[in-house]
Structure formats: C-alpha cells, structure tokens
Amino acid sequence: MKYIIPTFGLLIAVCLAGCNTTRSTIATTRDDRNGDGKTDRIWFSYLSYADRDYGFIDEDFDGLFELKRTQGVAVFEEEIAPPLELSEIENEHPEL
Ligand SMILES: [Ca+2]
C-alpha cells in the first residue's frame, strides 16, 4: 500500500513527459507541388500525435493559403477566409 502513491506519482510524471507538445516535437514539411520555387503546402506533424497533424494548402498556387487540412482518424478540411499569406502562417508558428 505504501508504494501506491509513489508509483502513481511516477506514472503521472511519465505520462506528462510523454504528453509534451512543445515546439520541438513539431516537424514541419514544406512542399512546392507545381515546381515554381514557392511553398504551396506547409504541414505540421506532432511527432507523438498523429491525430493532431495539420497543414495549410495554396490550392491555386497564387501565394495565398485558402485551405486548412487536419488529419487524424479522419481528414477534415476547412476553407480559410480570407486566405493567409505564408508569412502569416510563419508568424503563428515562430518555430519555423
Ligand atoms: Ca509552388
């Protein structure tokens, strides 16, 4: 019985360490799908959480990102209005 509380505390500490979602756990992928040298898809992957991956897509290659896609157990897409410039996305993600 005297080991239950320390064991429970250790379990919580391990869970909190595993649940760490600091910026260092985010992998960023930039794609140039049409080969014009400009990023038209940027993807953020949380290394331990597949259900939190999301990205922004410039569907018509005009330099504005008008679609946000979230991918996990299902794929969700939402239109961004007004569309975002890449610099606006980068400002929201200072780790880039
Ligand atoms: Ca491009």
Residues whose N, C-alpha, C, O or C-beta is under 5 A from the ligand:
A	BS01	CA	D32 R33 N34 G35 D36 G37 K38 T39 D40
